[in-house]
Amino acid sequence: MKLFSSVNDVVDVQSLVKEALHLKQNPYAYEHLGKHKTLGLIFLNPSLRTRISTQKAGTNLGMNVMVLNIDKEGWALELQDGAIMNGGTVEHIREAAGVLGQYVDIIGVRSFPGLKNRDADYSEDVFNKFVKYCGVPVVSLESATRHPLQSLADLVTIEELKTKARPKVVLTWAPHVKALPQAVPNSFAEWMCRADVDFTITHPEGYELCTDFTNGATITHNQDEALADADFIYVKNWSAYEPYGKVFGGYEDWMLTNDKLKPTNNAKVMHCLPVRRNLELSDEILDGQNSIVIHEAGNRVWAAQAVLKQMLETL
Ligand code: CP
């Protein structure tokens, strides 16, 4: 594997999930693969889970791992081709990415959307420029429109904890005070549409996701109806795709509570984290027996390790 930016970069999704679960049982079995190899993790935005889990995954594979919070510690990046750089930007992404590719064997990049210009965000300009100019394999650490390492960890978690061959998985919108990207729900939807699950998305009117990611899902505005018989509930806020990046206010009653779990199949509750307590998810859910959010975050290591292993095998 030379690029991990979406589920479309994976030849066999089920094998990758199995590989992650195998690595969970045998974390150090492939330490030789990463000997004298370096992983560079480049962040243009904050992170807790992605940074530490991917760092641990690389270390488990014997790699040296370097992290650069390029937005704070690097030179201000210019992205536009042909720019006359007489303003605030100091280094063009052509040089920055190219130089980083001289120092590392695999690069991870995190770059969030601006949520102002849909075409610009959905063109994945920043991520794609890193891919184009760095000259080494690239793994997405969350881009403007997708978070594939999170979605792989989510699928690994469902595969590990399911109690029936084809579980019902529900992605439900949750309230928030800020406009958040669509990357996590887009990505979760496209991975679930490729998995052997019965997949439903529920959200208030106006929060429709781009249909490129939801083809094959059942979509409803009725949360109660969606939650009936659910085995897994994935909770996430996102801003509107149309009008892009907007939030409409209200819908506080979409927050998941123990009452809402009653018609489910004792559903396990997932969230990518970070989560705003008692806004997106109630204390009673997060601290209760149905929450698997910590377990899910733990699986980020094995998802990242499975991807890095496949990349190392092609170096
Ligand atoms: N879920 C997730 O990607 O967490 P971080 O933003 O902390 O990396």
Boltz pocket constraint, residues with backbone or C-beta under 6 A from the ligand:
constraints:
  - pocket:
      binder: B
      contacts: [[A, 46], [A, 47], [A, 48], [A, 49], [A, 50], [A, 51], [A, 141], [A, 142], [A, 150], [A, 272], [A, 273], [A, 274]]
      max_distance: 6.0
